[in-house]
Amino acid sequence: MAFATLPGYSDLKTALLKLGASQRVPHALLFTGAPGTPVVPLALGFIQQVFCASSTPAGPCGTCGACSKIVRLLHPDLHLLFPVSASEGETAADDTTLDKLVPTFRAFVQENPFAGAPAWGVAYGAGNRQPLINVRDVRKLIGNLSLMSYEGGYKVAFIWLPELMNTAGANALLKMLEEPPDKTLFVLATYEQEALLATILSRVIQIRVRPAEDTEIEEILTQAGIPAAAISAALVGAEGSIARALELAQQQDLGLQDRFIEWMRACYGLQYADMVSQSEDFAKLGREGQKWMVSYALSVYRRLLRHKVAAAASPTTTTPAAETPAAETPVALTRFFDVVPLAALEPVAQHLEHLHEGIVRNAAPKLAYLSVSIKIGQALRQPN
């Protein structure tokens, strides 16, 4: 998604545009946020502002050659560094796996600007191999940055997921950050800031990207052509993550929201016959479908916790819209938000986490679902 069409984040976008158009651009910026937040679109928007031939504090022109190249990640002075898995038999004399995957990475970023490492691994076929940024690729980047720029302006290194850099690579990058060449800019984008070396964190200006609000996620999903009903279900389980909302919208064949409502109705009423029937259907979802179902339920309860805490903290004010169900949410789910006691939320969440762990460990799905359903029902009716 282009920087200009990213909904919301007006204050941050304005500050970045002014910084990019100024004559005092820091040599290293770290864009950091929770998984699924628009870290990459904001980082690339800043880079576009730096390269744009006609940029102003109002934004890049979007029409010059530099803007066109940055949008496609094809600018000759834009150097990309991202995690990959080394090919079997690769030697020092070969082109690195990273070189071979640059076109794939460009397409991935344009199509999945909110996605993280798992989606990237699927995109290039990592399999069971752990992607990382190795010292060899870091040193090649440093060598490229030491050369003259092609167009006489900035040389920019865009480093995606630097938390996956190995220790040798991080130390090599650290030396470059301490004494960068003239007109050289490092832009790092991370979803796990705590995994970075403290010495690297101390040498970058951090740009914190907050979780997305429901209205922002809704606009993005609408732009993607997703139906209103699917958007409603996705918003409830998104937890501020645009990537997760998009994934949930793609899982609507599972009927996650409707299944959740029926599940909680059976639990609250301790309707054992319905629980047994539901356990049969749960087993038919398959392992991935089961994980999506339980993960969605956990997301609803986390939103419910925020809703209850906000209401308890300010009983005389209206609960923020971001903590309540979306406008298109079924009445049954809205009522569920109202009747579930605050004291029940922690034990129910623990039961759901245990169910998710059991699914990952290949527990018998029917028995696990039925057991947890009974425990959830007891927690909802007798939270204390």
N, C-alpha and C positions, 0 to 999 in steps of 0.2 A: 504494500500500500504506500502510495506517495505521501510525502510529508504534508503537502498542502491539503490533501483530502482526508487526513487523519482527524476524526472527530474529537472535539474537546482538547484538553491540555493547553489551553490558550496562553496561560501565564508562562509555562515552561517553553512553549514554542516561541513566544515573543522574546524571552530572554536569550534563547539560543540564536535566534536570527540577529539580534543586536550584537551578540558576541561574535558571530561569524562574519558580520559586516564590518567589525571594528579593526583597528590596526594593532590590537593587543590580544591576539588569540593565544591561549595557553598552549604549550607544546604537547600536553597529554591530557586527555579527558577520558573518564571512565563513566559510561552510561550503565547504570545498575538498577535492577528492578526484579520483582518476583517473576517466576516463569509465566509466559503468556502475555506480559505487558509489552507496550510498543517501544521497547528499548532500541530495536534495530531501525524502525522508521524514523525515530527522532535522531539517532546517531547519523544516519545517512542524510537526513534533511540538513543537519548542521554541516556535514561535509559538502553537500551541494551548495550551501550558502558560501562556503569558503572558496570554492572553485568558480562560482558563477561570475561571468564577465560583467554582468549588469546588476549585481546584488545590491539590495538596500536593506535597511532594518525591517522593511515590510516583507522581505523574503526574496528568494532567488527568482530570476525572470522565468525560468522554466522553458525557455525557447532557444537559448544559445547552445552552441556546440558542447560546452562543458556540462550544462545541465542535462542534456540528452545522454551524454556519456555516463554521468554519475548514476542516473536512473537505471541504466542497464549494467552498471558496475564495469564499464569498459574504458574508463579514463586511463590513459597511459601513466599518469602520476598517482593513481590509486592502487595501492598494493594490498592484496588480500592475504590474511593468515587465519586459518580455521582448523579445527581438529579433524584428523583422518586416521584411518587404520592402515598401516603399512601393508603392501602387497606381499604375498609369499615370494621369497627368493629375490626381493628387491635389494640391490646393492648400491654402494655409494656412487657408482658410475652411471646408474640409471636416473632418468627423470623421477623426481619424487612423486609419490601418490598424490600429494597436494597439487602439483602442476597439472596432472592428468584430470583432476576433479574440479579445476577452476570453472569450466563451463557449467558443470552440474551444480556447483555452489551458486553461481550467478542466477541460474534458473530457480533454484530452491528458495533463495532469498526473495526473489520477486513474487513467487507463488505462495510462499509460507513465511511472511515477514515476522510472525509472532511465535513461530515454532522454535523448539529447542533441540538438544542433542539427540534424543530418541528418534524424532522425526527425520533429522538429518541422516542418522545411521540407516534408516529405512530407505531414504532417497538414493543413497549411493551404494546400498547393498553391503553394509558393514557386517551383517550377520552377528555372530557372537564376539567379534573382535571389538575391543574397546577403543574408541577414537581418542586421539590425543594430539597435542601440538608438540612435536619433538624439537630438539635443539638444532637439528640439521635445517629444518625449515625456518627456524628463527634466525639462524646465521645467514641463510640465503636472503631473508627479508632485510637484514641489516646491510648486507652487501648492496642490495638494490637501492636502499635509501641513501647510501653513501655516494651514489652517482648523481650527475646533474639531472635536474628535472627535464622532462621532454618539452614542456610548454612554458618553462621559465618561471613558474609560480611555485606553489606549495607542492611538496611530496607528502602524501597522506598514507599512513598504514592503518587499515581497518582490521582490527583483531577481534574475531568473534569467538566467544567463550574462552577467554584467557585462563579461566580456572582449570581448564583441561591441559594446560601446559606442564610438561614435566619439569623437574627441578632444574636440570641443566639448561633447559630452554628459558625458564623464568630468570635465571641468573644472567644469561646472555642478554635478554631483553632489558634487564635492570641496568646494565652498563650503558646501553643506548639511551635509556630514559634519563640517566644522570647527565650525559653530555650529548644531546641530540645535535645533528647537523643543522645548519641554518635553514630556515623555511621548511622544517620538517614537523609534521603533526601526527601524533598517535591518537587514534580513537578506538577505545576498547568497549566492547559490549558484553556484559555478563549478567547471568541470572543467579550466580552464587558468589557474591562478593566476599563472603567469609572464607572461601577456599583459596583466595589469592594471598600471595606473600605480603606480609605487612610492609615490607620495604617497597614493594610496587605500589601499594595503596598510598604510601606517604609521598609518592612522586607524581600523583595524578590529581586532577580536579574531578571530584565526584559529582555526577549529575544523577540525582535519584528520581526514578520514574515510579509514580504511585500506581496502585492497581486501578484498573479502568472502572468507571461508574456504569451503572446499568444503561443509562441513556446513550453513552458512548458505544458500549457493546451492541446495543440494539441497532444503532445506526449502521455499524459495520456489518452486522448480519443482514440487515435490510439491503445494503448495497450489494451483498453477495447473493441476493435473490432468494433468501431463505424465508419460508412461509411464517406468518405471524404466530401460529400455534407452536411451531418448532422453536421459534425465538423465545417464546414465553418459558418453555421448559428449559431451554439452554440457559437463560438468565438466572433462574433459580439455582442452578448447579454450577454456575461459572466461577464464583468466588473471585471476581475481579480479573479473571484471566481471559483475554480475548481468544487465545489459542484453545483453551478448554471449551469455551462457548461454541467455537466453530466445530470442535470434535463432537460435542454433545448434540449439536444440530444434525450432524451426519449420522448419529446413532438413533435417530427418532423412529426407525423401524422397530426398535426394541420397545417403544412406548414407555420410556422410563418414568415420565411423570404420572401417567395413569396407573402403572404398576405400583409405584410408590404409594399413591393414595389408597389403592385397594389393600396393599400390604399393611399400612399403618392402621387402616380401618379394622382389619382382621385382628391385628395385635391389640389395639385399644379395647376391642370388644371381647378379647380372648376367645375368638371364634375358631376353635380347634379344627373343625372340619374344613374351613376355608384355608387355614394355615397348611394343612396336609395337601390340599389341592394346589395351593400356590407353590409348595415345595416341589411338586411334580413339574410344574411349568418352569420353575427356577432352574431345575436340572437340565431342561431342554435348551436353555439359553446358551449352553456351552461355557467354557471357562472364561473367555474374554467377555461375553455378554454378562456373566455373573459378576465379574469384577466391575464392569460399567454400572450395573444395577446398585451394588453396594457402595461404590464410590459416589454415585449420584445421591444416594440416601445420606451419606456422610456430609456431602456438600449442603444439602437441605438443612440438616441439623446444625451445621456451623452458621448458616445464615440465620436460622431460628435463634441461636444463642445470641448473636449480635442484636437481633430484633428485641429479644427479651431484656438483655442488659441495657440497651438504649432506653427502653420503655421504663425500666426500673430506676434508671439514673435520672430521668426527666419525666416523671409521671404526668406533669401538667403540659408537656409539649408534645407535638406530633413526632412520631418516630420517623427518622429520615427515610425517604423513598428507597434509597439504596439498600436498606435493611429489611424491606418488606417484599412480599411477592410482587411480581410484575403485574401490569394492568390486565393482561390477558389470562392471568392464572385462574384455574378453576376455583369456584367458590369453596369446594371441599378442602383445598389446600390452604386457602386463606383462613378458613375456620380452624384448621389444624394448627396454624400459627397461634391462634388466639387461645386454644384450650390446653395445649401442652404446657405443663408446669415447668418452671425454670429448673427446679431440682432434679427433674428427670433427664435433662439433656446430657449431663456427663455420663451417667451409667449407660444410656442408650448408645452414645457415641462409642463407648468402650466395647459394647457388645458388637457393634457394626465393625469396628476395627478388628476384633477377634474373628468375625466371619470373613472379612477380607483376607486376613492372614491364612485362615483355613483354606480358602479357595486357592491362594498362591501355592499352598503346600499340598494341593490335590486331595483335600478332605472330601468325604462323601457329601455331595451338595445337598441332597434331600434332608439328611439328618442334621447337617450343620444349619441349614436354613430354618428348619422346624424348631430346633433347640433355641436358636437366637431369637426367633419370633416370639416364643413363649416368654423369654427373659425380657424382651422389649415391652411386651404387653404388661408384664408385672411391674416394670420400671415406670411405665406411663401411668398406671393406675395407683401405684403405691410408691412414689418417688423417694420417700423417706424410710 
